Amino acid sequence: MGTPRVSVIIPATSRPELLRACLRSLARFAPRDIPFETIVVLNEARAEVTVDPDQAPPGLQVIRSAVNLGMAGSGNRGRQLATGELLITLHDDTEIGPGWMEALVETADTHPEAGAIGGQVLYPDGSLQDAGMILWRDATTSQPWVGETPPPERFDRVRAVDYCGSSALLVRTAAWDAAGGLEERFYPAYYVDVDLSMALRQLGLVVLYQPAAVIRHHRGASSPLRFRQFVSARNRSWFLEKWGAALADHEPPDRSRAGIERAMARAERFAELCRRRGPAPNAPQRESVPFDPVLQERRHRKKSRALRMAYARHRLTAFFGRVVDGLRQRLALRILN
């Protein structure tokens, strides 16, 4: 199909059945007029997790990492092989629909102010999962609705948003590089896509939601809930440390209908400002450092070990906290009696 215009990067773990379904959907709904390549990063995947070239989309490349690189590390590893002017991160537990890539690329072509574009994300049963997300001043996030999940048809227009999830996100390669790639501090996941959106905003670029680009996302969770909550809270703290000043422009958390409307209007105002002035001139480029995959794996092996130790300390502190609270309550009862 010629030189790839789009590079699809798929971080994959140890769920071969989901990866196969993802690749089948990409092959089935591959655009005829958009040359693209597919880069699968087998991220600490078991040896039996393989990719069948006969069932894979065009331009397939496969990388295998011996350690867990996380979402950001996997994306950055894939970027090193990517040759397209547009990058798309696609989770291994997603399946694309017809016209998905075409809608994303067309939006990029018609909206030069957009640094990233996400689509409509559905659950496997067809109900709405995401339609562009809201980022509040305290770094919490929410969907743009209140109460019961609305039908997907409610969010049927292209609009500016605070961020779209990395499950299926188009990013201009130049913008990705200007932002310094994905921030690997947010390990292994959570806040990677939110951080990227803030970096793009600093470059004078917008994140858009395109409802015609539809995927179904299984959103499988392979880690215990308590661990996911710990990692999310930890990364949110780091996000606030990094972006606290910029978040002053965002609304304090208010998940009422009026609060959500104010947040959505603020995102639209920023987009209009960017459209009028165009991309920020002389966008700062981060210093380019030669990429070393061996060094990256060594760093992430340390990250994984440090994360496990931090979580163990967290659980131990929580356990002793509960013990102390229990003793205090017993002592109080004895005194009262």
N, C-alpha and C positions, 0 to 999 in steps of 0.2 A: 504493500500500500504506500510505499515511499517513506520519507523521513517522518518519524512520529511527531505529531503536533501535541499529543497528550501522553503523559506518563502516568499510568495508574499504579499506585503503590499499595500493596495489600499486606499489612502485618498479620501473620498467622501464628497460632499457638498449637495446641494439641487437640483440635476438633476437626479431624479430617473430613467428616461428613458435611460440616458447614462450609469448609473451604471449597469442597467439590461443588456444592450447590452454588456458591458465590461465583466460581469460575464458569460454571455452566451458564448461569444467567448472563455473565459478561460476554461469553462467546455467542449465545443465542441472540442477544440484542446489540451486538457490536454494530456501530454505525458504519455505513458504507462509504461515506464521504469524509470521514475524519480518521486519518492514520494515527494509530496509537500503539503503545507498548504496555506490557503488563509486567510488573516487578513484584514478585512474592518474596517476602522476608519471613522465612521460617524461624520464628523467634523462640528459641529453646524448645522447639517442637521435638516430640519423640521421633525416633528413627523411622518408624512406620508411617509417619506423615510425609507423604510424597505428592507430587503433582504429575498427573498423566498428561503428557504433551498432546495426545490425540484428542483430549477433551478440553484443552485449554484455549483461551483467546489468543489472538496473534501477538507476535513480538514478545513471547514469554521469556522472562529471566527469573531464576530462582537463587536466592541467597539463603544460607543457613548460618545462624548464629548459635554458638554453644551456650550462651547465657541469655537471660531475659533482658532485652534492651528496653522494654516498655514501649508505649505508644510513640513517644518522641524519638527515642533512639532508633526504633525501627523505621520511622519516617525519614530520619536523617540518613540512615544507612541506604535506604532505597533511593534517596535523592542523588547519591553519588553515582548511580548508574543511569539515572533519568536523563533523557535528551530532549524531552518535549518542552515547549514554551509554557505549557500548562501542566500542573501536577494535580492529581486527584488522589486523596487518601480514601481508601475503601476498606472497611473492616471485613474480616473473614466471615462474620456472621450476618452479612447482608446479602440481599439479592436485588439486582436492579430491574427496572421495568423498561418497556420500549420507549425509545426517545430520550432516555435519561441523560446520556452524555451529550447528545445534540442540544438539549435544552440548556445545560450548563455552559457549553462552549458558545452558543449563540448569545447568551446573556453576557458572557465575558466580552464578546465582540461588540455588543451594542452599549455596554456600560464601562467605559474606560476608567471610571472612578472606582470600580469594584476591584479590590485586591483578592477577595475570596467570595465564593458563591456556594451555598448549600441548597439542598432540595427538601422536599416533603418526605418525612420519615414516618412509615406506618409500621404497626406491629404485624406479625404474620397473619392475623385474622382480619387485617384491613382497617383497624381502628387507628386513630391518629396518635402518634408518639411525640413528634416534634414538628414545629413549623417556624423555625427560627426562635432563638431564645433571648430572654431578658437577663441582663446583668445588673444587680442592685449595688448600691453604694457600699454595703458591707460584704461584697463579693459572694453573696448567695445568688442563686439563679432560679429562674422559673420559666414555665411555658407561658405563652401570651393569652391565657384564658383563665377564667375563674370557675371553680366547681366542676361539674361533669364535663368530660371530654367532648368537645364539639365534633361534628362530622368534618372530614377533610375538606369538603367543599367550602367551608367558611373561610379558609385561608387560601384564596384562589388568585392572588395577584402578587407580582414581584414587588418586594418592599425591602427597605433597609432594616437591619436587625443588629442587635449587639453582637451576637455570634451564632454560628451554626456548628453542629457537632462534627467531629472528625470521622464519624461513621461513613460519610460520603461527602467530601468537601473538595471543591476545586479551588486551587490557589495558583495565582500567576507565579511562575518560577522566579522571575525577577523580584517579585515582592517577597517570596519565601526567603530568597538569599539576602535581600536588604534587611529583613527582620532577623537574620542570623539563624534561620531554620527553626525547628521546634525546640522548645526549652526543655532540655533533658533533666533539669532539676525536678520537674513534676513527674516523679517516678512512682509506680510504673504507668499510672494513668491518672485521670482527673485533672482538670484545668489546663491541659495542653492546648486544646482548641480555644479556650477562653483567653489564655495568654497570647496566642497567636493573633486573635482579633484585636487585642489591645495594642500589640506591636504594629499591626497594620494601620490602626487608627492614628498612631503617632507618625506614620508615614503619609498621612492625608488620604488614606484609602478606606473604602467602605466594605462592609460585609452585606451581601444581598441574599434574600431568600427567593428561590425560584420554584413555585409549586408544580411546574410541569416536569421537574426532575424527581421522579418518585422511586423510592427504594422501600424494601421491607427489611426490618432489622429485628433479629431474634433477641438481641440484647441479653445474651446468655451470661450468667455470672458464675465463674469457676472458683471464686474466692468466698469465704464466709462473710456474712453481712457485717459483723463487728470489725473485721479487717478492712473491708471497703470503707466503712464509716471512719475508721482511724486514718486511712490514707487520704480520704477526701478532706477531712478536717485539717490534717497536716499540710496538704498542698494549698488549701484555702488560706491558711496562715501565711505561707510563703508568698502567695499571690497578693495578699494585702500589703505585705512588706514591700513588694516590688512596685505595685500600681496604686498604692493608697492615695497619692496626690491626684492622679488622673481620675480616680473614682469619685472625686468630689463633684464632678460634673454629672454624675448619675444620681437617680432618685434614691432616697432611703427606702428600705423594703416596705412595699405597700401592695399586697396582692389582691386589693379590691379592684373592681372594674375600672374605677377612675384612676387608680395608681398605675395599672397596666397601660391604660390609654396614654397617660403622661409619659411613661417610659418609651412607648412605641413612637410617640410624637417627637420625643427628643432624638431618637435614632434617625428619624426622617429628616429632622432639621439639620443634623450633622451631614447627612448624605447630600442634601440640597446645597449646603455650603461647599462640599467637596466637588459637586458637579459644576458649580459656578467658577471655582478657581482652578479646577483641574488638579491632578496629582501634585503633591508638594514638590517644588523644584529642589534639585540637589538633595534628594533623599539620602540620609546618611547610610553609608554601607559599612557594615561591621568588617573588621579586619579578617581577611581570609586566612584560615589556618589549614594546612594540609591535613586531609582526613586520613586517620589511621584506624582501620577496623580492629586491629589487635588491641590498641590502646583503648578504644571504645569499649570493647568487651571486658577489658581489665577494670575500667572505671565502673561498669555496670555490675560486675561481680561484687565490687565493694559496696555499691549502692544497695544491692539486694541483701547483703549481709547486714549492713547498717540499718536497713528498714526492718528486718526481722528482729534485730536486737531492740530497736526503738519500740516496736509493737509489744515485745515481751515485757519490757519495762512498763509500758502503758498498762498492760493487763495486770501485772504484779501490783502496781500502784493502786489500780482500781480495786483489786482484791483486798489489799490491806486497808484501803479506805472503807470498804464495806464492813470488814471485821471491826475496825475502830468504831464506826457508827453503831454497830450492833452492841458492842460493849457499853458505849455511852447510854444507849437506850435502856439496857438492863440495869445499869447503875442508877439511872434516873428513876426507874420504876421502884427499885429497892429503897431509894431515899423517900419517895412519895409514900411507900407502904410502911 
